[in-house]
Amino acid sequence: MKDILRQIKKLEISTRDPVSGIMAGNYHSIFKGQGIEFSDLREYMTGDDVRMIDWNVTARMNKPFLKEFIEERDLSVYFLMDVSGSFNFGDLITKNRKAIELIASLMFSAVKNNDSVGGFFASDEVEKFIPAKKGKKHSFRVLKDMLSFEPKSKVTDLNEVIMSVSNILKRRSLIFIVSDFVSESFDNALRVLRNRHDVVAIKLSDLKEKQMPDIGFIELEDEETGEQMLVDTSDKEFQENYNRVILEHDDNLKKVFARSSVDMIEVFTDKDFSKELNNFFKIRKMRSVR
C-alpha cells in the first residue's frame, strides 16, 4: 500500500505541469456538462433569437418574453481502461503504465474543473466499476485501484464491455476509452454508446508492435491466449505480411471511429503524450466554434 501511495504521489507531481497549464485550460473550454438548463425570463429586445420566446408567458403578459438558459457544468467523466493481457506489452514502459499516467493527467484536469470522475476496468467483461464522484480524494482512490488491480481475464472483448457500459451509465457522461483496441468487431456497440455519451478513444501503441525488428528467429507469444509461434523476422515475406496486417488493423480502426463520430488519439509508450492531447484539444476547440 505504501508503494502504491508513493506511485500516486509521483503521478500527481509528474502531471502537475500539463494539468496546470495547457491541458486544464483546454479541458475546461471544450468539454461541456449536461447541456443547458432554464435560468430566468426577461423581456424581448430587438435582435434576440425569436426561437427563445416563451409564447405562454408572452400571451399572459401581452408583450414578448424570452427564456434564458445557462450552461450546466456538472459533468461525469469516466475512464474505461483496458486491463487485458496485451496491455502488459511495452519496450521501455508497458501500455498499462503509460495509460495510467495519461489517465492521471486527464483525471486531475477533471477534478480541477470540479467534475466527477469514475472508472471501468475491462477485459472481456467489465471487471470493476467505480461510480463517478467529485474530489481529489476520490480520484486518488480510482488511481490506487488502477495501480493495484489484478484482472481475472487476459482476453479482450470490447463489444461486450462497451455494451455493458451503455447499460450501466444512464446519465450522459464523457467517456475516455483507453485501450490498444486489439479486439473483435465492436462497431455497433460503440455507435450505441456514442449516441448517448461523449466518447473519446485513446489508443495505446508500442513502436515494437508497429515495426517488427529484423533479428532472425524469435518466439512470439500472444499475451491474451498464451499461443506461441516461432517466426523468422529476417524473412521478407513475413515482414511484408506483418506490416500489411498492422496497416489494415489501423486503417479499420480509423474507419470504425469515423463511422461512430468518435475522436481517436494515438499515444506511443516511448513518447510524451502532451503533444497528442494538445492537438486533440485544438481540433475539438476549432470544431466547437464553427
C-alpha positions as CSV (number, residue, x, y, z in Angstrom):
1,M,0.0,0.0,0.0
2,K,2.9,2.4,0.8
3,D,4.4,1.7,-2.6
4,I,1.0,2.5,-4.3
5,L,0.7,5.7,-2.4
6,R,4.2,6.7,-3.4
7,Q,3.3,6.0,-7.1
8,I,0.1,8.1,-6.8
9,K,2.1,11.0,-5.3
10,K,4.6,10.6,-8.2
11,L,1.8,10.7,-10.7
12,E,0.4,13.8,-9.2
13,I,3.8,15.6,-9.3
14,S,4.6,14.4,-12.9
15,T,1.2,15.6,-14.2
16,R,1.2,18.9,-12.4
17,D,2.7,21.0,-15.2
18,P,0.4,19.8,-18.0
19,V,-2.6,19.9,-15.8
20,S,-1.9,23.5,-14.5
21,G,-1.0,24.7,-18.0
22,I,-2.4,23.9,-21.4
23,M,-4.4,20.8,-20.6
24,A,-6.5,22.3,-17.8
25,G,-7.5,25.4,-19.8
26,N,-8.3,23.4,-22.9
27,Y,-10.2,20.8,-21.0
28,H,-12.4,23.4,-19.4
29,S,-13.2,25.1,-22.8
30,I,-14.2,22.0,-24.8
31,F,-15.9,19.6,-22.5
32,K,-19.5,20.6,-21.6
33,G,-21.8,19.3,-18.9
34,Q,-25.3,18.0,-19.4
35,G,-26.2,20.9,-21.7
36,I,-28.3,23.9,-20.8
37,E,-30.9,24.5,-18.1
38,F,-33.6,27.1,-17.7
39,S,-32.5,30.1,-15.7
40,D,-34.9,33.0,-16.0
41,L,-37.4,35.1,-18.1
42,R,-36.8,38.6,-19.4
43,E,-38.5,41.0,-21.9
44,Y,-37.7,40.5,-25.5
45,M,-35.2,43.0,-27.0
46,T,-34.5,43.8,-30.7
47,G,-32.0,41.3,-32.0
48,D,-32.9,38.5,-29.7
49,D,-33.4,35.0,-31.0
50,V,-37.2,34.7,-31.6
51,R,-37.0,30.9,-31.1
52,M,-36.4,31.6,-27.4
53,I,-39.7,33.4,-26.9
54,D,-41.9,31.9,-24.3
55,W,-45.3,32.2,-26.0
56,N,-47.4,31.2,-23.0
57,V,-45.9,34.0,-20.8
58,T,-46.0,36.4,-23.8
59,A,-49.7,35.8,-24.2
60,R,-50.4,36.3,-20.4
61,M,-48.3,39.5,-20.2
62,N,-49.3,40.9,-23.5
63,K,-45.7,41.6,-24.5
64,P,-42.9,39.2,-25.7
65,F,-40.8,37.5,-23.0
66,L,-37.7,35.4,-23.6
67,K,-36.4,32.3,-21.9
68,E,-32.8,32.5,-20.6
69,F,-30.6,29.5,-20.2
70,I,-27.3,28.8,-18.5
71,E,-24.8,26.1,-19.3
72,E,-24.9,23.2,-16.8
73,R,-21.3,22.3,-15.8
74,D,-22.0,19.2,-13.8
75,L,-20.1,16.6,-15.9
76,S,-19.3,13.0,-15.1
77,V,-16.1,11.7,-16.6
78,Y,-15.4,8.0,-16.9
79,F,-12.1,6.3,-17.8
80,L,-12.7,2.9,-19.4
81,M,-9.3,1.2,-19.0
82,D,-8.2,-1.9,-20.8
83,V,-6.7,-4.4,-18.3
84,S,-6.3,-7.4,-20.7
85,G,-3.1,-9.3,-21.4
86,S,-2.0,-7.2,-24.4
87,F,-1.8,-4.1,-22.2
88,N,1.2,-5.7,-20.4
89,F,3.3,-5.3,-23.5
90,G,5.8,-2.5,-23.8
91,D,9.5,-2.0,-24.7
92,L,10.6,0.8,-22.4
93,I,7.3,1.2,-20.5
94,T,4.2,-1.0,-20.6
95,K,1.0,0.2,-22.2
96,N,-0.7,-0.3,-18.9
97,R,1.7,2.1,-17.0
98,K,1.5,4.7,-19.8
99,A,-2.3,4.5,-19.7
100,I,-2.3,5.2,-16.0
101,E,0.0,8.2,-16.4
102,L,-2.3,9.6,-19.2
103,I,-5.5,8.9,-17.2
104,A,-4.0,10.7,-14.2
105,S,-3.4,13.8,-16.2
106,L,-6.9,13.9,-17.6
107,M,-8.4,13.0,-14.2
108,F,-6.6,15.8,-12.4
109,S,-7.8,18.2,-15.1
110,A,-11.4,17.0,-14.5
111,V,-11.0,17.3,-10.7
112,K,-9.6,20.8,-11.1
113,N,-12.7,21.6,-13.3
114,N,-14.9,20.3,-10.4
115,D,-16.1,17.3,-12.5
116,S,-17.0,13.9,-11.1
117,V,-14.6,11.1,-12.1
118,G,-15.1,7.3,-12.2
119,G,-13.7,4.2,-13.9
120,F,-14.3,0.9,-15.6
121,F,-11.6,-1.8,-15.7
122,A,-12.3,-4.1,-18.6
123,S,-11.0,-7.3,-20.2
124,D,-13.6,-9.5,-21.9
125,E,-16.1,-8.0,-19.4
126,V,-16.4,-5.1,-17.0
127,E,-14.4,-6.5,-14.1
128,K,-14.7,-3.4,-11.9
129,F,-16.9,-0.3,-11.9
130,I,-16.2,2.8,-9.8
131,P,-19.2,5.3,-9.9
132,A,-18.2,8.9,-10.6
133,K,-17.7,11.2,-7.6
134,K,-16.1,14.6,-7.1
135,G,-13.0,15.4,-5.3
136,K,-9.3,14.7,-5.2
137,K,-9.6,12.0,-2.6
138,H,-11.9,10.0,-4.9
139,S,-9.6,10.5,-7.9
140,F,-6.8,9.0,-5.7
141,R,-9.0,6.1,-4.9
142,V,-9.5,5.4,-8.7
143,L,-5.8,5.6,-9.4
144,K,-5.0,3.4,-6.4
145,D,-7.3,0.7,-7.8
146,M,-5.8,1.1,-11.3
147,L,-2.3,0.6,-9.9
148,S,-3.2,-2.4,-7.8
149,F,-5.9,-4.1,-9.9
150,E,-5.3,-7.8,-10.8
151,P,-7.6,-8.8,-13.7
152,K,-9.4,-12.1,-13.8
153,S,-9.1,-12.5,-17.6
154,K,-6.3,-11.7,-20.1
155,V,-8.7,-11.7,-23.1
156,T,-10.3,-8.6,-24.7
157,D,-13.9,-8.2,-25.8
158,L,-14.7,-4.6,-26.3
159,N,-18.1,-5.3,-27.9
160,E,-19.3,-7.0,-24.6
161,V,-17.6,-4.3,-22.5
162,I,-19.0,-1.3,-24.4
163,M,-22.5,-2.8,-24.3
164,S,-22.2,-3.2,-20.5
165,V,-21.1,0.4,-20.1
166,S,-24.1,1.5,-22.1
167,N,-26.4,-0.4,-19.8
168,I,-24.7,0.9,-16.6
169,L,-24.5,4.6,-17.4
170,K,-27.9,6.2,-17.7
171,R,-26.9,9.8,-17.4
172,R,-24.9,11.4,-20.3
173,S,-21.2,11.4,-19.5
174,L,-17.8,11.9,-21.0
175,I,-16.1,8.5,-21.6
176,F,-12.4,8.1,-22.4
177,I,-11.8,4.5,-23.7
178,V,-8.1,3.8,-23.1
179,S,-7.1,0.6,-24.9
180,D,-4.9,-0.8,-27.7
181,F,-8.2,-2.0,-29.3
182,V,-6.9,-5.5,-30.0
183,S,-10.4,-6.9,-30.2
184,E,-13.1,-8.3,-32.5
185,S,-15.7,-6.0,-34.0
186,F,-17.2,-3.5,-31.6
187,D,-18.6,-1.1,-34.3
188,N,-22.3,-1.3,-33.4
189,A,-21.8,-1.2,-29.6
190,L,-19.6,1.9,-30.0
191,R,-22.2,3.6,-32.1
192,V,-24.9,3.0,-29.4
193,L,-22.6,4.3,-26.7
194,R,-21.7,7.4,-28.8
195,N,-25.4,8.2,-29.3
196,R,-25.8,8.6,-25.5
197,H,-22.4,9.9,-24.4
198,D,-19.4,12.0,-25.5
199,V,-16.8,9.3,-26.3
200,V,-13.1,9.7,-26.9
201,A,-10.8,6.8,-27.9
202,I,-7.2,6.8,-26.7
203,K,-5.2,4.1,-28.5
204,L,-2.0,3.0,-26.7
205,S,0.7,1.7,-29.1
206,D,4.3,0.5,-28.8
207,L,6.8,1.1,-31.6
208,K,7.9,-2.6,-31.4
209,E,4.4,-3.7,-32.4
210,K,4.4,-1.3,-35.4
211,Q,7.8,-2.3,-36.7
212,M,9.0,-5.8,-36.2
213,P,12.8,-5.7,-35.9
214,D,14.9,-7.9,-38.2
215,I,16.6,-10.1,-35.5
216,G,16.3,-13.6,-37.0
217,F,14.3,-16.3,-35.4
218,I,12.3,-15.4,-32.3
219,E,9.5,-16.9,-30.4
220,L,6.4,-14.7,-30.2
221,E,3.7,-15.2,-27.5
222,D,0.2,-13.9,-27.6
223,E,-0.3,-12.2,-24.2
224,E,-4.0,-12.9,-24.2
225,T,-4.2,-16.5,-25.4
226,G,-0.7,-17.8,-24.5
227,E,-0.3,-19.1,-28.0
228,Q,3.4,-19.3,-29.0
229,M,4.9,-19.2,-32.5
230,L,8.4,-19.4,-33.9
231,V,9.0,-16.8,-36.7
232,D,11.9,-15.7,-38.8
233,T,11.9,-11.9,-38.6
234,S,14.5,-11.8,-41.4
235,D,12.1,-13.4,-43.9
236,K,11.0,-10.7,-46.4
237,E,7.6,-12.3,-46.9
238,F,7.0,-12.4,-43.1
239,Q,7.9,-8.7,-42.8
240,E,5.6,-7.7,-45.6
241,N,2.7,-9.7,-44.3
242,Y,3.2,-8.4,-40.7
243,N,3.3,-4.8,-41.9
244,R,0.2,-5.3,-44.1
245,V,-1.8,-6.8,-41.1
246,I,-0.7,-3.8,-38.9
247,L,-1.7,-1.2,-41.5
248,E,-5.0,-2.9,-42.2
249,H,-5.9,-3.1,-38.5
250,D,-5.0,0.6,-38.0
251,D,-7.0,1.6,-41.1
252,N,-10.0,-0.4,-40.0
253,L,-9.9,1.2,-36.5
254,K,-9.9,4.7,-38.0
255,K,-13.0,3.8,-40.1
256,V,-14.8,2.3,-37.0
257,F,-14.2,5.5,-35.1
258,A,-15.2,7.7,-38.0
259,R,-18.5,5.9,-38.6
260,S,-19.3,6.4,-34.9
261,S,-18.1,10.1,-34.9
262,V,-15.6,9.2,-32.1
263,D,-12.4,11.1,-31.8
264,M,-9.2,9.0,-31.6
265,I,-5.9,9.9,-30.1
266,E,-2.9,7.6,-30.6
267,V,-0.3,7.6,-27.9
268,F,3.0,5.8,-28.0
269,T,4.6,4.3,-24.9
270,D,8.0,5.8,-25.6
271,K,6.8,9.4,-26.1
272,D,5.3,12.2,-24.1
273,F,1.6,12.3,-24.6
274,S,1.2,16.1,-24.0
275,K,1.6,16.9,-27.7
276,E,-1.1,14.4,-28.9
277,L,-3.6,15.6,-26.2
278,N,-2.9,19.3,-27.0
279,N,-3.5,18.6,-30.8
280,F,-6.8,16.9,-29.9
281,F,-7.9,19.8,-27.7
282,K,-7.1,22.3,-30.5
283,I,-9.2,20.2,-33.0
284,R,-12.1,20.0,-30.6
285,K,-12.0,23.7,-29.9
286,M,-12.0,24.6,-33.5
287,R,-14.9,22.3,-34.2
288,S,-16.9,23.8,-31.3
289,V,-16.7,27.4,-32.6
290,R,-17.8,26.6,-36.1
